[in-house]
Amino acid sequence: MPRSKYLIVGASHAGLEAAAAIRLHDATGTLTMLTRDSHLPYSPTILPYVVSGRSRPDNIFLRDETYFAKHRVALVRGAAVVAVDTQAASVRTDTGADWQYERLLLATGAAPDVPPVAGLDEVPFHVLRTLDDAVRLRDAIGRAESAVVLGAGLVGMHAAENLTKSGVGVSVIEKEPHALSGYFSAAASSIIEQTFAANGVRMRMGRTLAAVARQGRGCTVTLDDGSTLAADLLLICTGVKPALAHLDGSGVATDRGILVDDRMRTNVANLWAAGDVAQGPGFWGGRLVSGILPSAVQQGGVAGADMAEDRGAKPFSGAVPLNTYSFFDRHAISVGMSTANHGNPDLEVDEIVDEDRATYRRIVLKEGRLVGIATVNEFVDPGIMWQLILRRIDLAPLKAAFLARPRETGRLLMSRIWR
């Protein structure tokens, strides 16, 4: 049975950052990464660009074979972990191989969350989570004239744009009242939706699929209001959920994800979790599944340092959402508690909607400190806004200037702090 001092399951951002942190403090301990993917590591965030053709599938990898050889990391591809035995300190892969470990990191990511829809099992449909998914979708677009995209989150909206630019007639179906509801208010989403509508995308908000039926090489979808749409291509983008099935009977505590503390430790000794599969501390309390790249990177680094017993390692500061979104040559950002309710007496919300210019800005403050910001077609530095939140910077002395000119004032503040 193969054995590794450090065993990392998953080879995207969290796993790679953990491996790098381990190697900073332990240059020789055996380190193995198992990935279910047959490809070298890549970021799921790049997949929409593979679909659009802007990025070649062979040019998106985060690391190459030389990197793994140089850092003495054994990358085992095509090895999906199907079971974890915490008593025996081993994992089993779908190839039947058992790996023993001294310290295990689960960075297994998330899988598409496909809703239960009558007839869906009988209809060919696409999801977008892996490189192979992206290549299949890219090839299918070339044969389609019409498409239905179920879900108006970031992945669904990216896909709808790519389909439209390829000459495909697109309908987007979303159960929430407005698109991108997890990131933007209704007023902000309205600007985005209008842009999509102006480019020919039919936006059907507040609707769900009641049933799907096969029709030739495509399908007919029936909505909850009884209306029907025919499509050559059906894409399901209704979110993802952490991959947890391999933990059945393991004793690892889970909720929506694997429960971890601020060192990314689970309830089981010598077992850590990070990235999209982990449910860790939120910046404002509680534990949540973050599901964004910056959190995956930070969590992976924290986990790797802790696994290597780095005494100087800092704990995870807590997840703060950060998303940037470009659409039809326009842009939007959402950082922190950007959709916080106007009625919360503890929050001060400054919202500006300019319908003529199709711009939007929403700033949320608590006790003089930034807790959330969202903009559409108005540029601010999302990384700086993220840092202002993480560092709990007191904006009171420059509050008026920040509300009037957040980009310039944010840059001024950070130039002082980063010196």
VEXPAVO-175590 format. One line per 3 residues: their letters; for each residue x, y, z of N, C-alpha, C. Coordinates in steps of 0.02 Angstrom, whole numbers. Each point is the difference from the previous one (the first is absolute). Layout:
N
a> X Y Z X Y Z X Y Z; ... .
END
This chain:
419
mpr> 42 -60 0 -42 60 0 44 63 0; -9 45 -49 41 61 -1 -15 43 61; 51 37 23 -6 40 60 31 68 -13 .
sky> -30 52 29 26 67 -8 -7 38 66; 53 36 19 -5 40 61 -56 51 -6; -1 35 -57 -53 48 -15 -39 -25 -61 .
liv> -65 -8 9 -42 -21 -55 -53 54 -11; -1 28 -61 -48 52 -17 -47 -28 -53; -64 4 14 -50 -24 -48 -32 62 -32 .
gas> 15 9 -64 -23 60 -36 60 41 -22; -1 25 -62 59 33 -27 -16 67 -31; -50 35 26 -12 67 -24 32 50 49 .
hag> -28 59 8 33 53 37 17 -19 72; -49 -27 36 12 -16 71 55 -52 7; -4 -53 -39 50 -53 4 70 24 -19 .
lea> 4 40 -52 65 25 -22 31 47 51; -41 44 30 26 45 51 23 -39 61; -36 -52 17 20 -41 57 67 -33 -13 .
aaa> 9 -27 -60 63 -33 -17 58 50 3; -12 61 -25 53 51 2 18 18 72; -51 6 43 13 17 71 37 -57 35 .
irl> -17 -61 -15 35 -57 29 73 1 -19; 13 11 -64 69 -2 -24 42 58 28; -30 54 21 37 54 32 30 -21 66 .
hda> -30 -50 32 20 -20 67 24 -72 5; -14 -38 -51 23 -70 -2 17 -16 -72; 63 2 -15 22 -8 -70 5 -72 -22 .
tgt> -1 -46 48 14 -70 -18 -56 -49 16; -46 17 44 -53 -47 18 -40 -20 -61; -16 -63 -7 -37 -23 -60 -67 36 -5 .
ltm> -14 24 -59 -60 40 -12 -33 -24 -64; -63 -20 5 -37 -28 -57 -65 37 -8; -17 15 -63 -65 30 -16 -39 -48 -44 .
ltr> -60 -15 22 -46 -41 -40 -53 44 -31; -12 -7 -64 -52 39 -33 -43 -46 -44; -65 11 3 -44 -40 -43 6 19 -73 .
dsh> 29 59 -13 5 25 -68 57 -35 -36; -7 -8 -65 54 -29 -40 49 53 -24; -15 63 12 42 55 -23 45 26 55 .
lpy> 48 41 -19 39 38 48 -47 49 35; 19 27 58 -45 45 37 -18 63 -39; -63 19 6 -26 61 -31 -51 31 47 .
spt> -18 62 -16 -49 35 42 -69 -4 -32; -52 -18 38 -68 0 -29 -21 69 -25; 31 53 25 -19 67 -22 17 13 -72 .
ilp> 45 -39 -29 22 11 -70 -46 -35 -49; -44 -44 23 -39 -42 -45 -45 40 -48; -32 54 22 -40 38 -50 41 26 -59 .
yvv> 64 11 11 43 25 -54 21 -57 -47; 1 -61 26 9 -58 -44 -61 -9 -44; -59 8 30 -62 -5 -38 -3 52 -55 .
sgr> 21 61 15 -4 54 -50 55 -4 -53; 52 -40 14 55 -5 -47 56 50 14; -8 42 50 52 48 17 61 -33 30 .
srp> -9 -57 31 55 -38 30 1 -70 -29; 59 -23 -20 7 -68 -25 4 -49 58; -31 -58 -7 0 -49 55 70 -20 22 .
dni> 48 2 -46 68 -21 17 43 57 27; -31 58 12 38 59 21 -28 31 64; -32 -40 42 -34 28 59 26 -29 65 .
flr> 51 -41 -3 20 -37 60 38 44 49; -15 -11 65 31 39 53 71 -21 15; 17 -63 -11 67 -26 11 15 -51 -55 .
det> 64 -10 -15 19 -51 -49 38 -57 35; 18 -50 -39 33 -58 29 67 19 31; 34 50 -29 64 22 26 -7 26 71 .
yfa> -54 36 13 -11 27 67 -5 -57 51; -39 -50 -15 -10 -55 48 64 -38 12; 39 -9 -53 64 -35 8 49 41 42 .
khr> 2 65 -13 46 45 36 -16 1 75; -63 -1 17 -20 7 70 -15 -68 32; 17 -53 -34 -8 -67 27 -73 -13 21 .
val> -45 15 -44 -71 -13 11 -21 -53 -50; -25 -55 24 -25 -53 -44 -73 15 -17; -13 16 -62 -68 14 -23 -28 -63 -32 .
vrg> -54 -26 29 -32 -60 -26 -67 20 -30; -4 -3 -66 -61 21 -35 -48 -59 -10; -63 18 -12 -50 -52 -13 -12 -44 61 .
aav> 6 28 60 -8 -39 62 -50 36 44; -63 -15 -8 -53 29 41 -6 -39 65; 3 36 56 -7 -33 65 -73 -16 13 .
vav> -14 -63 16 -69 -22 11 -14 -17 73; 52 -5 40 -10 -16 71 60 23 41; -15 22 61 52 20 47 -8 -42 63 .
dtq> 53 -34 20 0 -41 61 44 35 50; -30 38 46 40 38 47 32 -44 54; -29 -58 12 30 -45 49 65 -30 -27 .
aas> 0 -18 -63 59 -29 -31 45 53 -31; -21 63 2 37 55 -31 15 -16 -73; -53 -13 -37 8 -17 -71 -60 25 -40 .
vrt> 11 7 -65 -54 16 -46 0 -51 -56; -58 -11 -30 -6 -45 -57 -22 39 -60; 29 -15 -58 -18 33 -62 -45 -45 -42 .
dtg> -29 30 -52 -45 -39 -43 39 -51 -42; 65 4 0 41 -51 -34 13 -61 44; -23 4 63 11 -55 47 63 7 42 .
adw> 38 53 -12 62 9 37 -15 30 69; 37 -22 50 -3 28 68 64 38 14; -8 61 27 57 42 18 -2 12 75 .
qye> 56 -12 33 5 17 70 31 69 8; -18 33 53 25 68 11 18 9 73; 42 50 12 11 25 68 -43 61 12 .
rll> -5 42 -52 -40 61 4 -37 8 -66; -65 11 5 -43 0 -59 -35 67 -7; 2 27 -60 -40 60 -17 -51 -19 -52 .
lat> -63 14 14 -54 -9 -49 -15 67 -31; 17 6 -64 -14 60 -40 -36 -22 -63; -53 -39 11 -35 -34 -54 -48 43 -39 .
gaa> -9 63 21 -41 46 -38 -74 -15 4; -35 20 -52 -72 -7 -2 -22 -29 -66; -61 -25 -2 -28 -30 -60 -65 36 -18 .
pdv> -20 -1 -64 -62 33 -20 -60 -25 40; -41 45 21 -61 -16 37 -58 1 -49; -16 -58 -28 -52 -4 -52 -68 -10 34 .
ppv> -49 43 -14 -65 -4 34 -41 -59 -26; -46 -25 41 -44 -53 -23 -55 28 -45; 3 -16 -64 -49 24 -49 -27 -60 -37 .
agl> -64 -4 -6 -31 -57 -34 26 -6 -72; 25 -59 -17 24 -13 -68 72 18 -12; 34 32 48 68 23 -12 48 -58 -13 .
dev> -11 -56 33 44 -58 -9 -2 -28 -70; -53 16 -38 -8 -27 -67 24 49 -54; 26 56 21 18 53 -47 74 15 4 .
pfh> 35 6 -56 70 20 3 6 72 23; 41 12 51 11 68 23 73 9 19; 20 62 7 69 17 17 4 32 69 .
vlr> 58 -9 32 18 38 59 69 30 -14; 24 44 43 64 31 -12 39 4 66; 40 -53 12 41 -2 61 71 -24 -13 .
tld> 9 -39 -54 67 -27 -15 21 22 -70; 64 -10 -14 26 16 -67 -35 -41 -53; -12 -63 14 -36 -42 -49 -70 27 -12 .
dav> -34 23 53 -66 32 -9 5 59 -47; 51 41 8 8 60 -40 12 -17 -73; 41 -50 -13 13 -20 -69 -62 -28 -33 .
rlr> -38 -41 38 -62 -27 -28 -50 56 -16; -5 48 45 -47 55 -11 23 43 -59; 64 13 -4 26 39 -57 -17 -34 -66 .
dai> 10 -65 -4 -15 -37 -62 -74 0 -14; -42 -6 52 -72 -2 -10 -27 67 -25; 30 54 21 -23 66 -22 2 6 -75 .
gra> 51 -29 -31 6 3 -73 -55 -35 -37; -38 -43 35 -54 -37 -33 -69 25 21; -3 52 42 -64 22 28 -23 66 -30 .
esa> -65 7 -6 -30 63 -20 -38 32 58; -20 -40 48 -38 26 58 24 -36 63; -5 36 55 23 -28 64 -41 27 57 .
vvl> -8 -42 51 -29 20 64 54 -8 53; 11 54 37 47 -1 56 -41 4 64; 5 -51 41 -37 -1 63 47 25 55 .
gag> -15 59 26 41 29 53 33 64 -23; -11 54 37 28 65 -18 51 23 52; 42 -47 21 58 17 40 57 19 -46 .
lvg> 60 4 28 57 21 -41 15 -48 -57; -2 -65 13 15 -49 -52 -53 3 -55; -64 1 20 -54 2 -49 2 63 -43 .
mha> 14 57 31 1 63 -38 60 2 -47; 58 -25 23 57 -6 -45 -17 -43 -60; -30 -57 14 -17 -46 -54 -51 31 -48 .
aen> -50 34 27 -50 32 -44 33 51 -46; 47 38 26 35 48 -42 40 -34 -55; 37 -52 18 39 -36 -50 -44 -31 -54 .
ltk> -55 -29 20 -47 -29 -48 -27 53 -47; -19 57 28 -28 54 -41 51 26 -50; 61 8 22 53 25 -45 17 -50 -55 .
sgv> -20 -63 11 11 -52 -51 -59 -6 -48; -49 44 9 -58 0 -45 -56 -45 21; 1 -24 61 -52 -44 26 -54 43 34 .
gvs> -63 -16 -13 -55 32 35 -7 -27 70; 4 42 52 6 -23 69 -58 25 42; -26 -45 42 -48 17 52 31 -20 67 .
vie> -1 46 48 27 -14 67 -60 -6 48; -2 -56 36 -53 -13 48 29 4 70; -30 40 43 26 9 68 -58 2 49 .
kep> 5 -40 54 -54 -4 49 -5 62 44; 56 35 9 -1 61 41 -30 58 -40; -23 52 34 -32 56 -36 47 38 -47 .
hal> 66 -4 14 47 34 -45 64 -40 -6; 38 16 -52 63 -35 -13 52 17 52; 47 -46 11 58 11 43 -21 24 70 .
sgy> -54 -29 26 -29 24 62 47 -11 60; 47 -45 -6 47 -11 54 53 53 6; 4 44 -51 54 49 -2 -25 72 -5 .
fsa> -59 10 -30 -23 67 -15 -74 10 21; -17 62 15 -69 17 14 -41 -1 -64; -65 6 7 -44 0 -58 16 58 -47 .
aas> 17 58 28 15 58 -42 63 -11 -41; 52 -29 30 61 -15 -36 -12 -53 -53; -36 -53 19 -13 -54 -47 -41 24 -59 .
sii> -44 48 12 -41 27 -55 43 28 -56; 53 35 18 46 27 -51 32 -56 -39; 22 -52 35 31 -57 -34 -50 -36 -45 .
eqt> -60 -11 26 -51 -34 -39 -18 40 -63; -5 65 7 -16 41 -59 55 -5 -53; 62 -5 22 54 -8 -47 -6 -66 -37 .
faa> -16 -52 35 -9 -66 -32 -60 2 -48; -55 30 22 -59 5 -43 16 39 -64; 39 54 7 18 40 -58 43 -38 -49 .
ngv> 32 -53 24 41 -42 -44 -37 -63 -22; -65 -1 11 -41 -53 -27 -14 -59 46; 23 3 62 -12 -54 48 -68 9 32 .
rmr> -40 -53 0 -65 2 33 8 -19 73; -15 47 44 9 -10 72 -68 -17 31; -6 -61 26 -62 -22 31 14 -8 75 .
mgr> -9 54 36 14 0 72 -61 -22 40; 11 -29 59 -54 -23 42 -35 -62 -27; 35 -39 -41 -30 -59 -31 44 -61 14 .
tla> -32 -58 1 36 -64 9 -21 -48 -55; 39 -53 -8 -18 -52 -47 -48 -49 34; -56 -14 -34 -47 -49 26 14 -69 -30 .
ava> 21 0 -63 12 -64 -34 43 12 -62; 33 -54 -21 42 1 -61 -17 -62 -40; -4 8 -66 -13 -57 -44 47 2 -59 .
rqg> 22 -58 -21 45 -4 -57 -37 17 -64; 34 36 -44 -29 16 -66 57 0 -50; 5 -53 -40 55 -7 -46 66 -4 37 .
rgc> 48 41 -22 64 2 36 -1 49 58; -55 37 6 -7 50 53 -54 -18 48; -36 51 24 -52 -12 49 -51 56 0 .
tvt> -56 -13 33 -50 50 15 -5 7 76; 3 61 24 -5 11 72 -66 34 15; -32 -22 54 -62 30 23 13 37 65 .
ldd> -19 63 2 11 40 60 -59 -7 48; 9 25 61 -52 -7 51 -63 40 -16; 4 47 -47 -60 37 -20 -35 -32 -59 .
gst> 25 -59 -22 -31 -37 -56 28 16 -68; 41 52 -6 29 17 -64 55 -50 -18; 15 -6 -64 49 -48 -24 52 34 -43 .
laa> 60 -29 -1 54 24 -42 34 -61 -31; 17 6 -64 38 -52 -34 73 21 -4; 45 -48 10 71 16 0 41 -58 -28 .
dll> 51 18 -38 47 -51 -23 49 -19 55; 9 46 48 50 -10 52 -29 22 67; 8 -41 51 -22 16 68 61 0 46 .
lic> 11 56 33 56 7 46 -26 12 71; 20 -42 47 -22 6 69 55 35 41; -17 59 25 48 40 40 -34 23 64 .
tgv> -24 -48 39 -38 16 60 42 -5 63; 65 11 -7 43 0 58 37 -65 10; 41 -1 52 40 -59 16 -9 -17 74 .
kpa> 20 -59 18 -2 -21 70 64 -38 15; 27 8 60 62 -35 18 -5 -75 -11; 55 -29 -23 3 -72 -12 14 -36 67 .
lah> -51 -35 26 5 -30 66 -14 -75 3; -21 -29 -56 -22 -70 1 55 -46 24; 63 16 -14 55 -44 19 12 -1 75 .
ldg> -36 42 38 10 3 72 -50 -42 39; -45 -35 -34 -49 -42 34 36 -49 46; -20 0 65 29 -46 48 69 18 25 .
sgv> 26 58 -21 68 18 19 5 32 69; -55 27 25 1 36 63 18 73 -7; 14 22 -60 16 71 -12 -65 40 3 .
atd> -1 52 41 -60 40 10 -14 44 -61; -62 -1 -23 -20 41 -57 -66 34 14; -12 53 -37 -65 33 0 -15 13 -74 .
rgi> 6 62 -22 -3 13 -72 65 -19 -34; 54 1 39 66 -21 -22 35 -34 58; 66 -11 -6 39 -29 54 14 55 51 .
lvd> -20 -11 61 8 50 52 73 6 22; 26 62 -2 70 11 18 5 61 45; 57 5 36 13 58 41 44 49 -38 .
drm> 29 49 36 39 51 -35 70 -24 -20; 17 -63 17 61 -31 -26 -16 -50 -54; -63 -3 -20 -26 -46 -50 1 -72 25 .
rtn> 3 -9 66 -2 -67 29 -72 -24 6; -10 -64 -14 -66 -31 10 -4 -26 71; -53 -36 16 -8 -30 66 42 -63 8 .
van> 32 -22 -54 40 -61 1 74 19 -1; 40 -32 42 71 16 3 34 -14 -67; 48 44 -17 41 -8 -59 -40 4 -65 .
lwa> -57 36 3 -41 7 -60 -24 72 -6; 15 31 -57 -18 69 -13 -44 3 -63; -34 57 -9 -40 10 -61 6 74 -20 .
agd> -3 13 -64 7 69 -25 -32 7 -68; -18 62 -17 -29 14 -65 -75 -9 -1; -27 -16 -58 -73 -2 -9 -34 -54 42 .
vaq> 38 -48 25 -31 -54 39 -4 18 74; 35 52 21 6 16 71 -53 50 22; -26 -11 59 -45 48 32 36 27 61 .
gpg> 29 60 -10 44 28 50 -25 66 27; 39 32 42 -21 62 32 -17 55 -51; -55 34 13 -17 59 -39 30 61 34 .
fwg> 13 51 -38 33 59 27 -44 34 53; -66 -5 -8 -46 31 48 -32 -52 46; 31 -58 6 -25 -51 45 -32 -58 -38 .
grl> -15 -53 38 -29 -60 -30 51 -37 -42; -24 -52 -33 42 -39 -46 -36 -7 -66; 35 11 -54 -31 -1 -66 46 -31 -51 .
vsg> -31 -23 -55 37 -23 -58 11 60 -45; 62 21 -7 14 63 -35 -7 -8 -76; 35 -48 -29 -7 -13 -71 29 52 -46 .
ilp> 48 40 23 33 49 -43 74 -12 0; 33 20 -54 71 -14 -9 44 29 55; -8 63 20 43 26 53 -3 -40 65 .
sav> -60 -23 18 -6 -40 61 35 -67 -9; -7 -31 -59 33 -64 -12 75 6 6; 28 54 -28 72 11 4 21 9 73 .
qqg> -35 43 36 18 14 69 -8 -62 43; -55 -35 -7 -12 -60 40 52 -54 -14; 17 -9 -63 51 -49 -18 67 16 32 .
gva> 19 63 -1 62 20 31 0 -11 75; -56 17 32 -6 -11 73 5 -74 16; -36 -41 -38 0 -72 13 70 -30 -9 .
gad> 33 18 -55 66 -27 -13 50 19 54; -2 63 21 46 22 53 -13 -37 65; -63 -11 16 -17 -36 62 21 -73 -5 .
mae> -9 -30 -58 21 -69 -9 75 -9 9; 37 51 -22 73 -2 6 25 27 67; -46 16 45 16 23 68 41 65 -1 .
drg> -20 45 -43 32 66 -2 -26 41 59; 42 14 48 -20 35 60 -20 73 -14; 24 27 -55 -16 69 -16 -61 8 -44 .
akp> -34 -56 -14 -58 3 -45 -57 39 31; -32 40 -40 -58 39 23 -64 -38 -13; -50 7 42 -64 -34 -11 -39 32 -57 .
fsg> -49 -35 -24 -44 26 -52 -40 58 28; 0 56 -35 -32 61 25 -76 0 -6; -27 -48 -35 -72 -2 -10 -18 20 -71 .
avp> -49 -33 -28 -17 11 -70 -37 66 -10; 23 38 -49 -33 61 -23 -12 -9 -75; -62 -2 -23 -14 -10 -71 34 53 -43 .
lnt> 26 -20 -57 29 46 -49 -12 -29 -69; -36 36 -42 -14 -23 -68 7 58 -48; 33 -13 -56 2 48 -55 -33 -32 -60 .
ysf> -34 41 -39 -40 -27 -55 1 47 -59; 21 -25 -57 0 39 -62 -53 -28 -47; -37 44 -33 -53 -23 -45 -10 51 -56 .
fdr> 2 -23 -61 -11 42 -59 39 67 6; 65 -7 15 46 57 6 -19 48 57; -38 -24 47 -16 38 60 26 -40 60 .
hai> -5 30 59 29 -34 57 -40 13 64; 7 -45 47 -33 7 65 43 -34 52; -5 24 62 35 -33 55 -48 -5 59 .
svg> 14 -48 43 -38 -9 61 48 -25 54; 6 37 55 47 -17 53 -37 5 67; 9 -51 41 -28 1 67 -76 -5 2 .
mst> -30 35 48 -73 -2 11 -34 50 -47; 9 -11 -65 -22 50 -49 -76 2 -8; -35 -52 20 -73 -1 -7 -35 8 67 .
anh> 37 24 51 -29 7 67 -63 43 -2; -47 -18 42 -66 32 -1 1 72 22; -37 42 -37 -7 71 18 -29 8 70 .
gnp> -42 -47 22 -35 7 63 40 -18 61; 61 -24 -8 42 -17 57 24 63 35; -20 13 62 17 63 33 74 7 15 .
dle> 37 -56 -2 72 3 15 41 19 -62; -33 2 -57 36 13 -62 -19 67 -31; 48 32 -30 -12 61 -39 10 -17 -73 .
vde> -51 9 -40 2 -18 -71 -4 62 -43; 49 9 -43 1 56 -47 -5 -30 -70; -56 12 -33 -13 -32 -65 -16 54 -53 .
ivd> 34 -5 -57 -10 47 -54 -14 -39 -64; -57 13 -30 -19 -32 -63 -7 55 -53; 37 -6 -54 -4 48 -55 -23 -38 -61 .
edr> -65 2 -14 -27 -39 -55 22 27 -67; 10 65 -6 22 29 -63 69 -24 -20; 45 -5 49 68 -23 -13 7 -75 10 .
aty> -53 -32 23 1 -72 14 56 -17 49; 4 40 54 50 -12 52 -34 -9 67; 37 -33 44 -28 -16 66 58 -3 50 .
rri> -14 25 61 49 -6 53 -36 -7 66; 21 -48 40 -30 -11 65 55 -12 51; 3 41 51 51 -5 52 -36 -13 66 .
vlk> 24 -51 36 -30 -18 64 52 8 55; -17 41 50 45 14 56 -31 -24 65; 44 -19 47 -22 -17 67 50 31 49 .
egr> -25 44 42 42 35 49 59 33 -33; -13 31 -57 52 37 -36 48 -42 -39; -11 -65 -5 45 -44 -37 -37 -33 -58 .
lvg> 36 -10 -54 -29 -31 -59 -14 -74 14; -61 -22 -16 -16 -71 4 -24 -28 -67; -15 44 -48 -22 -24 -65 -1 55 -52 .
iat> 12 -19 -62 -4 48 -55 -16 -38 -64; -42 28 -42 -16 -28 -65 -5 57 -50; 27 -11 -59 -5 49 -53 -16 -34 -66 .
vne> -32 37 -45 -11 -22 -68 20 58 -45; 47 -14 -45 24 50 -48 31 61 34; 23 -8 60 37 52 35 59 -33 33 .
fvd> 60 19 -20 59 -38 19 23 18 70; 10 -51 41 38 5 63 47 -60 2; 50 3 43 47 -55 6 -27 -52 48 .
pgi> -23 -57 -25 -30 -49 46 49 -25 53; 63 -9 -20 50 -23 48 10 49 57; -1 65 -16 8 51 53 -62 0 45 .
mwq> -59 -4 -30 -60 -2 41 0 -61 47; 24 -55 -26 4 -62 39 47 10 60; 57 33 -13 48 13 53 -27 50 52 .
lil> -37 50 -22 -30 47 48 -47 -36 47; -36 -49 -26 -45 -39 42 40 -45 47; 47 -39 -28 38 -47 41 39 35 55 .
rri> 25 60 -14 40 36 50 -42 43 46; -65 1 -12 -48 39 41 23 73 6; 15 29 -57 26 68 -1 -55 50 20 .
dla> 15 44 45 -48 51 22 -3 55 -54; -57 6 -32 -9 48 -54 -29 66 24; -14 6 64 -33 60 26 35 65 -20 .
plk> 67 5 5 33 63 -17 -8 19 -74; -11 -50 -43 -5 14 -72 -66 -26 -28; -50 -5 43 -63 -31 -21 -32 37 -59 .
aaf> -6 66 2 -31 37 -54 37 -10 -65; 67 2 4 40 -9 -60 -7 -71 -27; -3 -49 45 -6 -69 -23 -67 -12 -34 .
lar> -54 26 28 -65 -9 -31 -4 34 -68; 34 57 -6 -2 36 -63 47 -30 -52; 59 -23 22 52 -25 -46 33 -61 31 .
pre> -33 -56 1 27 -59 33 65 -25 -30; 7 3 -66 61 -26 -31 61 41 23; -4 66 -9 57 43 16 15 -1 75 .
tgr> -52 2 40 11 2 73 26 -68 24; -25 -54 -28 25 -66 18 74 -7 -16; 20 24 -59 70 -4 -19 43 42 47 .
llm> -24 58 19 37 44 46 10 -35 68; -53 -30 25 4 -34 65 50 -58 -3; -5 -40 -52 43 -59 -3 72 19 -14 .
sri> 12 55 -35 70 22 -11 32 18 67; -39 25 46 27 15 66 12 -63 41; -47 -46 -5 4 -61 41 56 -46 -25 .
wr> 7 -5 -66 49 -47 -28 72 25 3; 11 61 20 69 27 3 40 -35 54 .
END
